[in-house]
Amino acid sequence: MSAVAMRLDDRIADRVNLLRQGMTTWLFLLPAVIFFVGYQAYPIFRVLWISFTDYEFLTNEPARWIGFGNYAEALSDPLMWTSLWRAALFTIMFLPGTIILPLLLAILVDRVTDQRLAALYRVVLLIPAVIPSTLVFVLWKWMYNFQSGPINHFLVDTTGLFTLQNAPQWLGGTPLTLPSIAIMEVWWGLGYHTIFFLAGLAAIPKDLPEAARIDGASEWQVFWHVTRPRLAPIMMILVVLRFGTAMAVIDEYLIFGGFNRDSPTYTWTIFMYDQAFKLGLWRQGFAAAIGMIGAVGMMFVMVFLLRIFRPRG
């Protein structure tokens, strides 16, 4: 066999081996690809298609393609903008609590020198995060109860700051409803968010803040110039993730506010659910358009947040 033929056979064999390796890689990736397509990509494209039709679940009429009709109707409905603003207002109330309080607690726990005590603090902080959502909602609904809740009992009977006639109405569609739910959400995720910052603090070399203190930096300067920049990736992750969950809250609003359109809890997610599963013939095409408008708006804000909180330097 000539040298040219041997080199050609070697090249063919190498390409066959590379092809086999590639097929093996894709074989291992196949379950993840199937899962992604079946449970992520297909539902998104299905909802997108439905949003361009007049699909109504409870009618026998086939869905008709209406283009941007649902989007035009939703954007011209004042309730759409009101519901988006309510969700944004809740997010503004909630997001600072996912950064400031957990960061403060993480710094305090990180400075505990007794390892057993530090571990105990971590366990206590994580208790709310492992409580099922149903129990959390029942607990806080009882705490916010106008007549028998412990919060109003303390304000009325213990401190005497209020009477039964003017005691705060925490739930029921009052201006206090959104702040009340935001407080509950901050408490619920406090330990979970604190662990994020504790992990970030553990990755910071201990000699960096010590060197800054030796050079005469105050504790605030150490935090601002040494600790904070190295926790920026953690802040970015938490802000982006929790922004998405805060804007898309639905269970809490259904439990604490229901379907009253005048309630502060009637946000775009409840508007979408109301149209899809409660009113009339279940206008799911219109509801899908509401959902897509909210999702696209959230993505634009997320890009803006990523640019603000991205690590620098």
C-alpha positions in Angstrom: 0.0 0.0 0.0 1.4 3.4 -0.9 2.2 6.1 1.6 -0.6 8.3 0.1 -3.2 5.6 0.6 -2.0 5.0 4.2 -2.3 8.7 5.0 -5.8 8.8 3.5 -6.9 5.8 5.6 -5.5 7.4 8.7 -7.4 10.6 8.0 -10.6 8.7 7.5 -10.1 6.7 10.7 -9.5 10.0 12.6 -12.7 11.5 11.2 -14.7 8.3 12.1 -13.3 8.5 15.7 -14.2 12.1 16.0 -17.7 11.4 14.7 -18.2 8.6 17.2 -17.0 10.8 20.0 -19.4 13.5 18.9 -22.3 11.1 18.7 -21.5 9.7 22.2 -21.5 13.3 23.5 -24.9 14.0 22.0 -26.2 10.7 23.2 -25.5 11.8 26.8 -27.0 15.2 26.1 -30.1 13.8 24.5 -32.2 13.4 27.7 -31.5 17.1 28.6 -32.3 18.2 25.1 -35.6 16.3 25.1 -36.5 17.8 28.5 -35.6 21.3 27.4 -37.6 21.1 24.2 -40.6 19.4 25.8 -40.9 21.4 29.0 -39.3 24.7 28.0 -39.1 25.5 24.3 -42.4 24.0 23.1 -44.6 25.6 25.8 -43.0 29.0 25.1 -43.6 28.8 21.3 -47.1 27.3 21.9 -48.0 30.3 24.1 -46.5 32.7 21.6 -48.6 31.1 18.8 -51.8 31.2 20.9 -51.2 34.9 21.6 -51.7 35.6 17.9 -55.1 33.8 17.8 -58.5 34.3 19.2 -58.3 31.0 21.0 -61.0 30.5 23.6 -60.9 27.2 25.6 -64.6 26.8 26.3 -65.8 27.3 22.8 -66.1 24.8 20.0 -65.0 27.3 17.3 -61.5 26.8 15.9 -58.9 29.4 16.8 -58.4 32.1 14.1 -55.2 33.9 13.4 -55.7 37.6 14.3 -52.1 38.8 14.3 -51.4 41.5 16.9 -55.1 42.0 17.8 -54.7 40.6 21.3 -51.6 42.7 21.9 -53.3 45.9 20.7 -56.3 45.2 22.9 -54.2 44.5 25.9 -52.0 47.6 25.5 -55.0 49.8 25.1 -56.6 48.4 28.3 -55.9 50.7 31.2 -56.1 47.7 33.5 -53.0 46.2 31.8 -50.9 49.2 32.7 -52.3 49.5 36.2 -51.6 45.8 36.8 -48.1 46.1 35.6 -47.5 49.1 37.8 -48.8 47.2 40.8 -46.4 44.4 40.1 -43.5 46.9 39.7 -44.5 48.6 43.0 -44.4 45.3 44.9 -41.0 44.5 43.3 -39.6 47.9 44.4 -40.8 47.1 48.0 -39.4 43.6 47.9 -36.0 43.8 46.2 -34.1 45.9 48.7 -35.0 43.3 51.4 -33.3 40.6 49.3 -30.0 42.5 49.3 -29.6 44.8 52.4 -30.9 42.5 55.2 -29.3 39.3 54.0 -26.0 41.1 53.4 -26.0 42.6 56.9 -26.8 39.2 58.5 -24.2 37.4 56.4 -21.5 39.9 57.6 -22.6 39.4 61.2 -22.7 35.6 61.0 -19.4 35.5 59.1 -17.7 37.3 62.1 -18.8 34.7 64.6 -15.6 32.9 65.7 -17.4 30.0 67.4 -18.0 27.4 64.7 -20.8 25.7 66.5 -22.6 29.0 67.2 -22.1 30.0 63.6 -23.6 26.7 62.4 -26.6 27.2 64.7 -27.2 30.7 63.3 -27.2 29.3 59.7 -29.7 26.6 60.7 -32.0 29.1 62.3 -31.8 31.4 59.3 -32.7 28.6 56.9 -35.8 27.5 58.9 -38.2 29.8 57.0 -36.8 28.6 53.6 -37.7 25.0 54.3 -41.3 25.6 55.5 -43.9 24.7 52.8 -45.5 27.6 51.1 -49.0 26.6 52.3 -47.9 26.8 56.0 -46.2 30.1 55.3 -49.4 31.6 53.8 -51.6 30.3 56.7 -49.1 31.5 59.3 -48.9 35.1 57.9 -52.6 35.3 57.1 -53.3 34.5 60.8 -50.6 37.0 61.9 -52.2 39.8 59.7 -55.7 39.0 60.9 -57.5 42.2 61.8 -59.2 40.9 64.9 -57.3 37.9 66.2 -53.8 38.3 64.7 -50.9 38.8 67.1 -49.6 41.9 65.2 -52.9 43.8 65.9 -53.1 42.3 69.3 -49.7 43.8 70.1 -50.6 47.2 68.6 -54.1 47.4 70.3 -54.0 45.5 73.5 -50.3 45.6 74.5 -49.1 49.1 73.4 -52.4 50.9 73.0 -51.3 52.6 69.9 -54.5 51.8 68.1 -58.1 50.8 69.0 -60.2 48.2 67.4 -61.8 50.9 65.3 -58.6 52.2 63.7 -56.3 49.2 63.9 -54.4 48.6 60.7 -56.1 46.5 58.0 -53.1 44.6 56.7 -55.0 42.6 54.0 -58.3 42.9 52.2 -57.2 45.2 49.3 -56.0 48.1 51.5 -52.8 50.1 50.7 -51.0 48.0 53.3 -51.6 44.8 51.4 -48.6 44.9 49.1 -46.1 46.0 51.9 -47.5 43.2 54.0 -46.9 40.6 51.3 -43.4 42.0 50.7 -42.5 41.7 54.3 -43.7 38.1 54.3 -41.6 37.4 51.2 -38.5 39.0 52.6 -38.8 36.9 55.8 -39.4 33.7 53.8 -36.3 34.1 51.7 -34.0 35.8 54.3 -32.0 32.7 55.2 -31.8 31.5 51.6 -30.4 34.9 50.5 -28.1 35.1 53.5 -26.4 31.8 52.5 -25.6 33.3 49.1 -23.7 36.1 50.7 -22.0 33.8 53.2 -20.7 31.8 50.3 -19.4 34.9 48.7 -17.8 36.1 51.9 -16.1 32.7 52.3 -14.4 33.1 48.9 -12.8 36.5 49.9 -9.2 36.0 51.2 -9.1 37.0 54.9 -5.8 38.8 54.4 -7.5 41.5 52.1 -9.7 43.1 54.8 -7.0 42.7 57.4 -4.5 44.5 55.2 -7.0 47.3 54.6 -7.5 47.7 58.3 -3.7 47.8 58.9 -3.5 50.5 56.3 -6.0 52.6 58.4 -9.2 51.9 56.5 -12.4 52.1 58.6 -14.9 49.3 58.7 -17.1 51.1 56.2 -14.2 51.6 53.8 -13.3 47.9 54.1 -16.8 46.9 53.2 -17.2 49.4 50.4 -13.8 49.0 48.7 -12.9 45.4 49.6 -16.0 43.3 50.4 -18.7 44.9 48.2 -16.9 44.6 44.9 -16.2 40.9 45.5 -19.9 40.3 46.3 -21.1 42.1 43.2 -21.7 38.8 41.3 -23.8 37.5 44.2 -25.8 40.7 44.2 -26.3 40.5 40.4 -27.6 37.0 40.6 -30.0 37.7 43.5 -31.3 40.9 42.0 -32.0 39.4 38.6 -33.5 36.2 39.9 -35.7 37.8 42.5 -36.8 40.5 40.2 -38.2 37.8 37.9 -40.0 36.0 40.7 -41.3 39.2 42.3 -42.8 40.5 39.1 -44.4 37.1 38.4 -45.9 36.5 41.9 -49.3 34.9 41.6 -50.0 32.4 44.4 -49.7 35.0 47.2 -52.0 37.5 45.3 -54.6 34.8 44.8 -54.6 33.9 48.5 -54.4 37.3 50.0 -56.3 39.4 47.4 -58.4 37.2 45.1 -59.9 38.6 41.9 -61.0 42.0 43.0 -59.8 44.3 40.2 -59.6 47.3 42.6 -57.2 45.4 44.9 -53.4 46.2 44.8 -52.8 42.5 44.4 -54.6 42.4 41.0 -51.4 42.5 39.0 -50.8 41.4 35.4 -50.3 37.8 36.5 -53.8 37.8 38.1 -55.2 39.6 35.0 -53.8 36.9 32.8 -55.1 34.1 35.0 -58.5 35.8 35.3 -58.8 35.9 31.5 -57.5 32.4 30.9 -59.4 30.5 33.6 -62.2 32.6 35.2 -64.0 34.9 32.9 -66.4 34.1 30.0 -65.2 31.6 27.5 -61.6 31.6 28.9 -59.9 33.9 26.4 -56.6 32.2 26.5 -55.3 33.9 23.4 -55.8 37.3 25.0 -54.3 35.9 28.3 -51.3 34.6 26.4 -50.7 38.1 24.9 -50.9 39.6 28.4 -48.3 37.1 29.6 -46.0 37.8 26.6 -46.2 41.5 27.2 -45.2 41.1 30.8 -42.4 38.6 30.0 -40.9 40.9 27.3 -41.1 43.9 29.7 -39.3 41.9 32.4 -36.6 40.8 30.0 -35.8 44.4 29.1 -35.6 45.4 32.8 -33.4 42.3 33.5 -30.9 43.4 30.8 -30.8 46.8 32.4 -30.2 45.3 35.8 -27.4 43.1 34.5 -25.6 46.2 33.2 -26.0 48.0 36.5 -24.9 45.1 38.7 -22.3 43.5 36.5 -18.9 43.2 38.2 -16.4 45.9 37.3 -12.6 45.8 37.3 
